[in-house]
Amino acid sequence: MPHVASPAKLAALLEDIGYLADDGVATAAFLSLRMGKPLFCEGEPGTGKTSLAVALSESLGLPLVRLQCHEGIDAAQALYEWDFPRQLLHLRALEAAEGGRLNVNDAEQSLYTERFLLARPLLTALRSSPCVLLVDEIDRADDEFEAFLLQLLDENTVTIPEFGEVRAEQPPLVVLTSNRTREVHDALKRRCLYHWLEHPDLSREIAILRARVPGIGQRLAEQIAETLQRLRTMELLKPPGVAEALDWANALRALGRDELDAASAASTLGAVLKFSEDLDRVRARLDAVLG
């Protein structure tokens, strides 16, 4: 793994590629890198959890391997599969070459080789480490998949019955994210460093907008950030995150707006709010929301 001297140095590396990490995020990521422990990030959607893994990959010059979790995901989807169609074609080719007489043991051994092994994200990370492994939205997976991850995180190795053991020469930098749609088991959390990501404060959100949106002026960045801060205090089905702030800024810039007024806000709220109920609630109080 690349050597980084301190949390401040890591924060500077992240800032160079446009990710503005506060002291807490920089320290948690630095300790994960230095101690070789996975980093478990929880927080509301849009607080920069996934972006942190992407930024770590880019700033440290490491490949990013991403596993997007979902309901029903299993080890085969996350780890490996055998290329059955190619294996079948291979058997037919062997049979044709041998005039229909196959040596069963030899044929079976020839099927379970590197040639037919399809590496999914977890196996890819073990074989290509050092890298950043992002296990995104682990709260969407079920208990069985969590249990499967425990051994991988503990030993950085997996055993494929037909193929053998695959061990990472160097453990990947693992970042797990959760939007807390359900509680993740303590057994998984105990193996990780933990950090809760908050929405950025006003000054940091302005800085993020200035860093990530080309050509945005100070006035527009301040108006967007102030409005987003107010929206997050409302009882919305989905409060907007940093990603929505950037989308809103880019939408306004695409329309040539340098200031946020009621008309431009009303026409571009779809970049910020994703539920019709939220849109109706905000439009009814738009003047107050805009300050």
Secondary structure, DSSP 4 states (H G I P E B T S, - for coil): ------HHHHHHHHHHTT----HHHHHHHHHHHHHT--EEEEESTTSSHHHHHHHHHHHHT--EEEEE--TT--HHHHTEEE-HHHHHHHHHHHHHHTTT---HHHHHHHHSSGGGEEE-HHHHHHHH-SSEEEEETGGGS-HHHHHHHHHHHHHSEEEETTTEEEE-SS--EEEEEE--SSPPPHHHHHTSEEEEEPPP-HHHHHHHHHHHSTT--HHHHHHHHHHHHHHTTS--SS---HHHHHHHHHHHHHTT-SS--HHHHHHHGGGT--SHHHHHHHHHTHHHHH-
